[in-house]
Each structure stands twice: as C-alpha cells, then as structure tokens.
C-alpha cells in the first residue's frame, strides 16, 4: 500500500493512494496509529489526488540520519574539511546523528534556508519507518537539506552537525509499505534507482543497493543499548554519485554545480516509491549572538584553588 497524509476540506486526513485517487480512512486516524496497529483501516470513497494537498506522511517520533554510502562520505569529507578517503571508523558501524523532528516538510512545500547560509544543498536519501518490535513498516523519500557553510564551521568543534541541518527535512510523497518493495530485494538490499534533479537537470543518480548496511541493520544498531519505537524514521544517508552537491564539489575541486539559490526546484525520485519536489527560499533574518565570554584558563584554575 501507499499511505498518505493530506489536507482536504480543511481537515488533515490519512488514506491509501490508488492510482490518481486517495481512499481516506474512516475516523481520520493518525499515521502513527496506523503504523503501530492501533487504528482500524476502513476506507471511505475515493478523492482525486488533484483535490488534496499532500503533507509529510507522518510527524516522526524521532528522526535519525545515517551515512551508509561510502562514496558520499569520501566526496563530502573532501568538501567539508579537505580530508581524503573514508575514515576507518566508518567501517566499524553505521554512524548516525539525530536531526529535528519538528521541522519536517512535505511535498511541494517551500524550504526556508537560514538567511546566513549561501552554500545551500540537498541530500537524496530513502528513509525507513520502523514498525512494532523493530520491524520495517515501510519506506519514504528523505531530503536532508544542508547549509554547508554553517555545517563546515560548527563541525570544527568535533560535534554536530547542528544548525547546518536542523532547519528542514522533507519526507514524502507517501509511505510505501515494506511488502510493496519485496520484488526489489537483492541479497538484503533494495535495488532501486535514485535520481536528483535541480531545475529539471539531473545532477545525481545511484542505486540504493550500494548501501554499506541493510535497513534491518540500521534499525538493529539504532536499538542497541537504546530503543527504537514504531513511527521512528531512519534515513539511509545520502546516495553516492551526485546524491548531493557537496559530494560533487569535493570531487570537482570547485562549486560545480553551484549551491542552491532562491527559486531553485529540487526533485528527488526513487523507483518504487515516487517523486518529491520542493522549492528553495530564504528564511527570516536572525540577529547576532552576544559575544562569547572568554576566560584565561590559567587564571580560572588559580581561582578554583582559592
């Protein structure tokens, strides 16, 4: 099934997408109720997709983003800090960070980048939606938008990314349940072509099966010494071969293609799932921070001894 969350006649609803229609669920259950199995799933009459506004298919409980593509790591690392190759630690386990579940956008939404950022980028990913008992409920497309100049600066502190990432993520256009993609499985991986276009021009293309770890492994590792709940979203990380601009900048030694600008339209397409389109805009201006309090460390130690 393809499960969508949408606005229609002033109501936010969920339903099953079939062709060019959506069949709303009776009683308007939330997507998390559908995922954890607590909602009945009786559908009402069809509504044309042209008459609804698709939204992000769910508001995730948490949003983890992995970095499971070796080629992406190599290219972006060179772009961000000038390093070459892939860190040995990458091969030990599937690394991830938590990003902001409260800034999730949906199909055709404008994406407000921080006004202070000029090195604006997209990231083409597939996200898995966890079901009960760490199962796989389904998949959707994830665009992990990135302000590379902010990211480059803040990660010099060996922590992050933070403000270079937490302003926006896009999910959509719907959730494709896991059974729908069973025919694409090859030795545990999903053999799906993923493409990225900017203003109608293709800039990246890769196979999802080039991941270093399966989605099952990502969920299992996230749950190690921790907890993964139904409705948690876990991103694959950015595909290689142009899954983001920064990878190409690192390989080309210059910003070619150029960073995203206001009005640029980014479309991500994944076989078996669909397409996700958004337009880039500039968010509101922000004020300057107060200056940091600098302290002489020797003096501070002396003061603690008295």
VOPAGU-2260 file (C-alpha; in pm, 1 decimal, decimal comma):
REM VOPAGU-2260
SITE   aa  ch    i         X         Y         Z
SITE  UNK   A    0       0,0       0,0       0,0
SITE  UNK   A    1      88,1     363,5     -40,8
SITE  UNK   A    2     -19,9     553,4     267,9
SITE  UNK   A    3     -57,1     929,9     252,7
SITE  UNK   A    4    -126,3    1212,2     493,5
SITE  UNK   A    5    -309,6    1501,4     330,7
SITE  UNK   A    6    -524,7    1808,1     379,4
SITE  UNK   A    7    -874,3    1806,2     228,4
SITE  UNK   A    8   -1174,7    2027,8     302,2
SITE  UNK   A    9    -994,2    2186,4     596,2
SITE  UNK   A   10    -910,3    1852,2     761,6
SITE  UNK   A   11    -586,0    1659,9     794,3
SITE  UNK   A   12    -656,1    1300,7     692,8
SITE  UNK   A   13    -478,3     974,8     614,5
SITE  UNK   A   14    -558,5     726,4     341,3
SITE  UNK   A   15    -449,7     476,9      78,1
SITE  UNK   A   16    -328,0     607,0    -258,0
SITE  UNK   A   17    -456,4     409,3    -554,3
SITE  UNK   A   18    -375,9     547,5    -898,3
SITE  UNK   A   19    -479,8     911,6    -914,1
SITE  UNK   A   20    -711,9     888,2    -611,0
SITE  UNK   A   21    -676,3     854,5    -236,7
SITE  UNK   A   22    -913,6     649,8     -21,0
SITE  UNK   A   23    -943,2     826,3     317,7
SITE  UNK   A   24    -952,3     619,1     633,9
SITE  UNK   A   25   -1277,9     646,3     824,7
SITE  UNK   A   26   -1241,1     819,6    1158,4
SITE  UNK   A   27    -927,9    1004,5    1047,8
SITE  UNK   A   28    -669,6     801,4    1241,3
SITE  UNK   A   29    -320,8     949,0    1266,5
SITE  UNK   A   30     -38,1     785,3    1074,1
SITE  UNK   A   31     131,8     675,6    1396,6
SITE  UNK   A   32    -185,0     486,9    1493,5
SITE  UNK   A   33    -179,1     310,9    1158,9
SITE  UNK   A   34     189,2     223,7    1194,5
SITE  UNK   A   35     157,5      80,5    1546,0
SITE  UNK   A   36    -157,3    -113,7    1450,6
SITE  UNK   A   37    -392,7      56,5    1694,5
SITE  UNK   A   38    -627,1     202,8    1430,0
SITE  UNK   A   39    -892,2      35,2    1219,1
SITE  UNK   A   40    -832,8      86,5     849,6
SITE  UNK   A   41   -1173,6     105,7     684,4
SITE  UNK   A   42   -1166,8     338,5     384,6
SITE  UNK   A   43   -1428,9     576,7     250,5
SITE  UNK   A   44   -1497,3     682,3    -107,8
SITE  UNK   A   45   -1214,3     795,1    -334,7
SITE  UNK   A   46   -1093,8    1156,3    -354,0
SITE  UNK   A   47    -891,2    1277,3    -656,5
SITE  UNK   A   48    -527,5    1344,4    -567,4
SITE  UNK   A   49    -558,0    1674,2    -753,1
SITE  UNK   A   50    -810,4    1786,0    -488,1
SITE  UNK   A   51    -583,0    1727,4    -187,1
SITE  UNK   A   52    -261,5    1880,5     -52,8
SITE  UNK   A   53     -15,3    1604,9      28,8
SITE  UNK   A   54     170,1    1657,5     356,4
SITE  UNK   A   55     470,5    1485,2     509,8
SITE  UNK   A   56     336,5    1131,1     555,2
SITE  UNK   A   57     400,0    1141,8     929,7
SITE  UNK   A   58     540,1    1353,2    1208,4
SITE  UNK   A   59     817,3    1118,3    1323,9
SITE  UNK   A   60     869,1    1035,9    1689,1
SITE  UNK   A   61    1242,0    1066,7    1621,5
SITE  UNK   A   62    1448,3    1125,6    1307,5
SITE  UNK   A   63    1788,2     955,6    1284,2
SITE  UNK   A   64    2003,3    1006,6     976,5
SITE  UNK   A   65    2275,5     756,8     888,4
SITE  UNK   A   66    2569,7     783,1     649,6
SITE  UNK   A   67    2561,8     441,9     481,4
SITE  UNK   A   68    2715,0     521,5     140,2
SITE  UNK   A   69    3092,9     505,8     116,6
SITE  UNK   A   70    3113,5     719,4    -197,6
SITE  UNK   A   71    2917,0    1000,2     -32,2
SITE  UNK   A   72    3145,7    1001,3     272,0
SITE  UNK   A   73    3455,3    1030,6      56,0
SITE  UNK   A   74    3328,6    1319,7    -157,5
SITE  UNK   A   75    3163,2    1525,5     116,4
SITE  UNK   A   76    3457,6    1485,2     354,1
SITE  UNK   A   77    3682,4    1645,6      97,0
SITE  UNK   A   78    3431,4    1928,5      51,5
SITE  UNK   A   79    3373,1    1994,4     422,1
SITE  UNK   A   80    3722,7    1974,4     573,1
SITE  UNK   A   81    3961,8    1893,1     286,8
SITE  UNK   A   82    4027,4    1536,3     406,4
SITE  UNK   A   83    4063,8    1248,3     162,7
SITE  UNK   A   84    3941,3     891,8     178,5
SITE  UNK   A   85    3697,0     733,1     422,8
SITE  UNK   A   86    3771,8     719,7     798,2
SITE  UNK   A   87    3841,5     366,9     922,5
SITE  UNK   A   88    3579,0     419,9    1192,7
SITE  UNK   A   89    3311,8     435,7     920,5
SITE  UNK   A   90    3363,4      65,0     853,8
SITE  UNK   A   91    3304,2     -30,8    1217,2
SITE  UNK   A   92    2933,5      51,4    1242,4
SITE  UNK   A   93    2662,3     257,7    1067,6
SITE  UNK   A   94    2708,9     609,4    1208,2
SITE  UNK   A   95    2408,3     838,3    1252,9
SITE  UNK   A   96    2300,1    1164,2    1411,7
SITE  UNK   A   97    1964,2    1285,8    1540,9
SITE  UNK   A   98    1805,3    1569,7    1348,3
SITE  UNK   A   99    1498,5    1781,8    1419,9
SITE  UNK   A  100    1158,2    1602,9    1400,2
SITE  UNK   A  101     980,7    1937,4    1446,7
SITE  UNK   A  102    1098,8    2087,0    1113,9
SITE  UNK   A  103     966,2    1825,4     873,0
SITE  UNK   A  104     818,7    1948,0     544,0
SITE  UNK   A  105     612,0    1770,3     281,2
SITE  UNK   A  106     577,5    1754,0     -97,9
SITE  UNK   A  107     576,3    2088,0    -281,8
SITE  UNK   A  108     647,8    2288,8      35,1
SITE  UNK   A  109     889,8    2580,8      14,3
SITE  UNK   A  110    1206,0    2509,8     216,4
SITE  UNK   A  111    1333,0    2813,1     413,0
SITE  UNK   A  112    1713,1    2803,1     434,1
SITE  UNK   A  113    1891,1    3003,9     704,2
SITE  UNK   A  114    1940,3    3357,5     571,8
SITE  UNK   A  115    2306,7    3343,9     680,7
SITE  UNK   A  116    2378,4    3043,4     457,9
SITE  UNK   A  117    2497,0    3068,4      97,8
SITE  UNK   A  118    2630,6    2711,6      45,4
SITE  UNK   A  119    2287,0    2551,0      24,0
SITE  UNK   A  120    2250,0    2183,2     -59,6
SITE  UNK   A  121    2004,9    1893,7     -81,4
SITE  UNK   A  122    2060,5    1527,9      11,2
SITE  UNK   A  123    1890,1    1237,3    -168,2
SITE  UNK   A  124    1800,3     959,3      73,6
SITE  UNK   A  125    1548,5     684,6     139,9
SITE  UNK   A  126    1408,8     660,8     491,1
SITE  UNK   A  127    1275,8     352,1     663,7
SITE  UNK   A  128     980,2     379,7     901,3
SITE  UNK   A  129    1008,8     146,9    1197,8
SITE  UNK   A  130     710,0     -68,1    1289,1
SITE  UNK   A  131     630,5    -256,1    1611,1
SITE  UNK   A  132     910,2    -466,5    1761,8
SITE  UNK   A  133    1178,6    -304,7    1544,4
SITE  UNK   A  134    1015,6    -432,1    1226,1
SITE  UNK   A  135    1015,2    -241,2     896,8
SITE  UNK   A  136     677,4     -82,2     832,4
SITE  UNK   A  137     762,3      99,3     510,8
SITE  UNK   A  138     976,6     346,6     320,2
SITE  UNK   A  139     962,0     706,0     201,0
SITE  UNK   A  140    1194,8     960,2      36,7
SITE  UNK   A  141    1400,0    1188,0     260,9
SITE  UNK   A  142    1564,4    1515,9     161,3
SITE  UNK   A  143    1813,1    1608,6     432,7
SITE  UNK   A  144    1865,0    1977,1     345,3
SITE  UNK   A  145    2209,6    2109,8     438,1
SITE  UNK   A  146    2359,5    2454,0     494,4
SITE  UNK   A  147    2717,4    2351,8     417,1
SITE  UNK   A  148    2886,5    2674,4     524,5
SITE  UNK   A  149    2722,6    2658,5     868,6
SITE  UNK   A  150    2796,5    2285,9     891,1
SITE  UNK   A  151    3160,3    2334,0     790,8
SITE  UNK   A  152    3218,1    2589,1    1066,6
SITE  UNK   A  153    3036,0    2419,8    1352,6
SITE  UNK   A  154    3187,1    2075,3    1291,0
SITE  UNK   A  155    3533,1    2218,0    1362,8
SITE  UNK   A  156    3429,0    2177,3    1726,2
SITE  UNK   A  157    3408,3    1796,8    1665,8
SITE  UNK   A  158    3036,9    1791,9    1741,4
SITE  UNK   A  159    2742,0    1811,1    1510,6
SITE  UNK   A  160    2607,4    1875,7    1258,9
SITE  UNK   A  161    2364,3    2114,2    1427,3
SITE  UNK   A  162    2242,1    2443,3    1274,2
SITE  UNK   A  163    2372,9    2331,2     936,5
SITE  UNK   A  164    2097,8    2066,8     937,1
SITE  UNK   A  165    1816,1    2118,5    1185,4
SITE  UNK   A  166    1623,7    2384,4     990,9
SITE  UNK   A  167    1449,4    2142,7     749,9
SITE  UNK   A  168    1397,2    1785,5     634,9
SITE  UNK   A  169    1141,2    1674,2     377,6
SITE  UNK   A  170     956,6    1341,2     377,6
SITE  UNK   A  171     722,0    1209,7     110,5
SITE  UNK   A  172     532,2    1185,9    -104,0
SITE  UNK   A  173     385,0     893,9      93,8
SITE  UNK   A  174     485,6     577,0     278,0
SITE  UNK   A  175     522,2     264,5      67,4
SITE  UNK   A  176     467,6     -40,0     289,0
SITE  UNK   A  177     752,0    -289,5     302,9
SITE  UNK   A  178     568,9    -566,0     114,4
SITE  UNK   A  179     536,9    -341,2    -191,7
SITE  UNK   A  180     915,5    -334,6    -232,2
SITE  UNK   A  181     979,1    -705,2    -178,0
SITE  UNK   A  182    1035,5    -762,1    -553,9
SITE  UNK   A  183    1332,1    -520,8    -542,3
SITE  UNK   A  184    1526,0    -707,7    -272,1
SITE  UNK   A  185    1868,6    -837,7    -375,5
SITE  UNK   A  186    2068,8   -1010,3    -100,4
SITE  UNK   A  187    1901,5    -796,6     164,0
SITE  UNK   A  188    1936,5    -464,9     -19,7
SITE  UNK   A  189    1678,2    -272,3    -222,1
SITE  UNK   A  190    1779,1    -248,2    -587,6
SITE  UNK   A  191    1615,1      88,2    -660,1
SITE  UNK   A  192    1743,6     368,9    -880,8
SITE  UNK   A  193    1753,5     706,9    -706,7
SITE  UNK   A  194    1786,1    1032,1    -903,8
SITE  UNK   A  195    1818,3    1400,1    -816,8
SITE  UNK   A  196    1726,6    1693,9   -1038,9
SITE  UNK   A  197    1778,2    2066,6    -990,1
SITE  UNK   A  198    1552,8    2281,9   -1210,1
SITE  UNK   A  199    1482,6    1981,5   -1429,8
SITE  UNK   A  200    1850,1    1891,0   -1486,5
SITE  UNK   A  201    1972,7    1559,1   -1347,5
SITE  UNK   A  202    2275,2    1602,8   -1119,9
SITE  UNK   A  203    2286,6    1266,9    -942,1
SITE  UNK   A  204    2194,4     900,6    -991,0
SITE  UNK   A  205    2278,0     594,0    -784,0
SITE  UNK   A  206    2141,6     256,4    -676,5
SITE  UNK   A  207    2004,0     228,4    -325,2
SITE  UNK   A  208    2161,1    -119,0    -312,3
SITE  UNK   A  209    2504,0      47,7    -291,3
SITE  UNK   A  210    2442,7      99,7      80,8
SITE  UNK   A  211    2705,1     -45,1     312,5
SITE  UNK   A  212    2443,8    -185,1     552,0
SITE  UNK   A  213    2083,3    -304,0     513,9
SITE  UNK   A  214    1792,7    -113,2     664,9
SITE  UNK   A  215    1742,8    -401,9     907,1
SITE  UNK   A  216    2098,2    -344,8    1032,4
SITE  UNK   A  217    2038,0      28,6    1071,1
SITE  UNK   A  218    1736,2     -36,2    1293,4
SITE  UNK   A  219    1916,0    -302,6    1496,2
SITE  UNK   A  220    2216,3     -78,1    1553,7
SITE  UNK   A  221    1998,2     220,1    1649,3
SITE  UNK   A  222    1821,6      -0,1    1904,2
SITE  UNK   A  223    2147,3    -128,4    2057,8
SITE  UNK   A  224    2165,1      -9,0    2418,9
SITE  UNK   A  225    1873,6     217,3    2329,5
SITE  UNK   A  226    1519,6     198,0    2192,8
SITE  UNK   A  227    1352,4     222,0    1850,8
SITE  UNK   A  228     975,6     271,5    1853,8
SITE  UNK   A  229     707,9     233,3    1589,0
SITE  UNK   A  230     698,1     560,4    1396,2
SITE  UNK   A  231    1069,3     635,7    1429,7
SITE  UNK   A  232    1225,8     737,8    1098,6
SITE  UNK   A  233    1580,0     637,1     999,3
SITE  UNK   A  234    1747,1     782,5     689,3
SITE  UNK   A  235    1978,6     576,8     470,3
SITE  UNK   A  236    2222,6     858,2     432,7
SITE  UNK   A  237    2287,8    1028,4     102,1
SITE  UNK   A  238    2336,9     812,2    -204,7
SITE  UNK   A  239    2661,8     846,0    -398,2
SITE  UNK   A  240    2732,9     973,0    -749,9
SITE  UNK   A  241    2578,1    1315,0    -702,7
SITE  UNK   A  242    2326,9    1246,3    -425,9
SITE  UNK   A  243    2416,6    1594,2    -301,4
SITE  UNK   A  244    2607,6    1893,1    -436,0
SITE  UNK   A  245    2881,2    1882,7    -170,9
SITE  UNK   A  246    2997,4    1542,7    -292,1
SITE  UNK   A  247    3038,6    1686,4    -642,5
SITE  UNK   A  248    3215,9    1995,6    -504,9
SITE  UNK   A  249    3464,2    1769,9    -327,5
SITE  UNK   A  250    3531,5    1563,4    -638,6
SITE  UNK   A  251    3543,8    1859,4    -880,6
SITE  UNK   A  252    3752,4    2085,4    -656,7
SITE  UNK   A  253    3505,6    2371,3    -703,9
SITE  UNK   A  254    3139,1    2450,9    -650,2
SITE  UNK   A  255    3015,8    2298,3    -973,8
SITE  UNK   A  256    2716,4    2262,7    -989,3
SITE  UNK   A  257    2660,4    2583,2    -789,1
SITE  UNK   A  258    2489,6    2596,7    -449,0
SITE  UNK   A  259    2112,1    2619,2    -441,9
SITE  UNK   A  260    1958,8    2964,1    -468,1
SITE  UNK   A  261    1614,0    3112,5    -407,2
SITE  UNK   A  262    1366,3    2972,6    -654,8
SITE  UNK   A  263    1563,7    2657,3    -735,6
SITE  UNK   A  264    1342,6    2348,0    -755,0
SITE  UNK   A  265    1481,2    2013,9    -634,3
SITE  UNK   A  266    1313,5    1685,9    -734,5
SITE  UNK   A  267    1416,2    1352,3    -584,4
SITE  UNK   A  268    1285,5    1033,1    -746,1
SITE  UNK   A  269    1315,8     674,5    -623,7
SITE  UNK   A  270    1190,3     375,1    -819,9
SITE  UNK   A  271     901,8     201,3    -647,2
SITE  UNK   A  272     835,0     497,1    -417,3
SITE  UNK   A  273     774,7     813,6    -621,8
SITE  UNK   A  274     897,9    1171,5    -653,0
SITE  UNK   A  275     942,1    1452,0    -402,5
SITE  UNK   A  276     969,4    1815,6    -515,2
SITE  UNK   A  277    1046,5    2131,8    -315,8
SITE  UNK   A  278    1148,9    2490,7    -386,7
SITE  UNK   A  279    1428,4    2673,2    -205,1
SITE  UNK   A  280    1358,9    3009,5     -36,9
SITE  UNK   A  281    1537,9    3223,9     222,0
SITE  UNK   A  282    1413,4    3219,5     579,2
SITE  UNK   A  283    1387,2    3524,8     804,7
SITE  UNK   A  284    1696,9    3717,1     907,7
SITE  UNK   A  285    1831,0    3638,6    1254,3
SITE  UNK   A  286    2009,6    3864,5    1499,9
SITE  UNK   A  287    2372,4    3838,4    1604,5
SITE  UNK   A  288    2463,6    3636,4    1911,6
SITE  UNK   A  289    2607,7    3812,7    2213,8
SITE  UNK   A  290    2987,4    3773,5    2226,0
SITE  UNK   A  291    3123,1    3465,7    2397,4
SITE  UNK   A  292    3272,0    3505,9    2742,9
SITE  UNK   A  293    3641,7    3424,5    2708,9
SITE  UNK   A  294    3831,4    3327,6    3022,0
SITE  UNK   A  295    4201,2    3283,4    3083,6
SITE  UNK   A  296    4225,8    2914,5    3173,0
SITE  UNK   A  297    4531,3    2956,9    3397,5
SITE  UNK   A  298    4353,2    3229,8    3589,5
SITE  UNK   A  299    4039,2    3018,5    3616,0
SITE  UNK   A  300    4238,1    2727,8    3764,1
SITE  UNK   A  301    4404,6    2962,0    4012,5
SITE  UNK   A  302    4065,3    3098,1    4121,0
SITE  UNK   A  303    3935,4    2745,9    4183,6
SITE  UNK   A  304    4226,9    2677,8    4415,9
SITE  UNK   A  305    4135,9    2966,1    4645,2
